[in-house]
Amino acid sequence: MEGALTARDRVGIQDFVLLDETTEAAFLSNLKKRFSKDLIYTYIGTLLVSVNPYKELDIYNKKQMDIYMGVNFFELPPHIYALADNAYHTMLTEFNNHFILISGESGAGKTEASKKILQYYAVSCPSTTLLNTVRDKMLMSNPVLEAFGNAKTLKNDNSSRFGKYMDIQFDGQVRIKCWIHRKGKKLSLLLFGALSVVGCGVIIFAIEDKKSCSMGTNNIT
Ligand SMILES: Nc1ncnc2c1ncn2[C@@H]1O[C@H](COP(=O)(O)OP(=O)(O)OP(=O)(O)O)[C@@H](O)[C@H]1O
């Protein structure tokens, strides 16, 4: 997997834990250096820091998903897919409830991040024709919800103005199921931290028993 790394991926430090200096200036300088090369993701250990690029980057596609699927978290450059994959596989191996917490100020990219994670699961989880229909409905519900619940603000042209909770269940073969559930203990897996905490989104995995598990998203502003 080391071969998948390019010189560009090595701009700055990929994990803030490895920074020589633990000052705000060093942190921001590394973030800036990476951002100048469109490297919007950087780890702090198992946390993922993301900077909104405000432009389409060619890093969200099936090819990238395949690269990150089932690969150890730190083997590849930081990516939202690595985080999604890690949560999914930890859920499978530990049979525990997990969630990914996404936080950041308005316009930081929380909603987009949650969509990327959902897309990753939609593509990478085992499926059937029936489940594909459910999956497509789940993904297509976003624009409908946004049509009613989003508004243009000074900080974000498409700002979520409502709390949102989506719950996706998995069956014994870890395929997405079509019913909603809110029970089951949940284990916090990850904080996706942006620079301030005004709104937050949560992707939640929950396993009720060894035959079913679920994932939910929550986005509060
Ligand atoms: N990864 C990304 N790649 C490209 N553009 C992005 C990305 N993330 C966010 N954006 C852009 O930034 C805009 C704001 O992002 P988003 O709506 O996700 O912010 P938010 O943190 O959910 O804001 P709010 O709390 O106001 O709802 C998006 O409409 C999109 O144009």
The ligand as a Tripos MOL2 file, in Angstrom:
@<TRIPOS>MOLECULE
LIG
   31    33     1     0     0
SMALL
NO_CHARGES

@<TRIPOS>ATOM
      1 N1        -15.4980   18.0760    0.7580 N.pl3     1 LIG1
      2 C1        -16.0180   19.0850    0.0630 C.ar      1 LIG1
      3 N2        -15.6930   19.2460   -1.2330 N.ar      1 LIG1
      4 C2        -16.2030   20.2640   -1.9600 C.ar      1 LIG1
      5 N3        -17.0390   21.2150   -1.4580 N.ar      1 LIG1
      6 C3        -17.3980   21.1010   -0.1700 C.ar      1 LIG1
      7 C4        -16.9220   20.0390    0.6650 C.ar      1 LIG1
      8 N4        -17.4370   20.1960    1.9010 N.ar      1 LIG1
      9 C5        -18.2180   21.2870    1.8290 C.ar      1 LIG1
     10 N5        -18.1990   21.8370    0.5930 N.ar      1 LIG1
     11 C6        -18.9070   23.0450    0.1410 C.3       1 LIG1
     12 O1        -19.2020   23.8390    1.2720 O.3       1 LIG1
     13 C7        -20.6160   24.0320    1.3950 C.3       1 LIG1
     14 C8        -21.0060   24.0080    2.8530 C.3       1 LIG1
     15 O2        -20.8130   22.7200    3.3640 O.3       1 LIG1
     16 P1        -21.8730   22.0210    4.3660 P.3       1 LIG1
     17 O3        -23.2400   22.3990    3.9890 O.co2     1 LIG1
     18 O4        -21.5140   20.5920    4.4480 O.co2     1 LIG1
     19 O5        -21.4870   22.7450    5.7270 O.3       1 LIG1
     20 P2        -22.0800   22.4700    7.1760 P.3       1 LIG1
     21 O6        -20.8950   22.3920    8.0810 O.co2     1 LIG1
     22 O7        -23.0090   21.3100    7.1740 O.co2     1 LIG1
     23 O8        -22.8570   23.8240    7.4350 O.3       1 LIG1
     24 P3        -24.1580   24.1370    8.3520 P.3       1 LIG1
     25 O9        -23.7540   23.8680    9.7760 O.co2     1 LIG1
     26 O10       -24.3910   25.6020    8.0840 O.co2     1 LIG1
     27 O11       -25.2570   23.2730    7.8420 O.co2     1 LIG1
     28 C9        -21.2650   22.9360    0.5710 C.3       1 LIG1
     29 O12       -22.5080   23.3270    0.0490 O.3       1 LIG1
     30 C10       -20.2340   22.7090   -0.5450 C.3       1 LIG1
     31 O13       -20.4180   23.6760   -1.5760 O.3       1 LIG1
@<TRIPOS>BOND
     1     1     2 1
     2     2     3 ar
     3     2     7 ar
     4     3     4 ar
     5     4     5 ar
     6     5     6 ar
     7     6     7 ar
     8     6    10 ar
     9     7     8 ar
    10     8     9 ar
    11     9    10 ar
    12    10    11 1
    13    11    12 1
    14    11    30 1
    15    12    13 1
    16    13    14 1
    17    13    28 1
    18    14    15 1
    19    15    16 1
    20    16    17 2
    21    16    18 1
    22    16    19 1
    23    19    20 1
    24    20    21 2
    25    20    22 1
    26    20    23 1
    27    23    24 1
    28    24    25 2
    29    24    26 1
    30    24    27 1
    31    28    29 1
    32    28    30 1
    33    30    31 1
@<TRIPOS>SUBSTRUCTURE
     1 LIG1         1 GROUP 0 **** ****
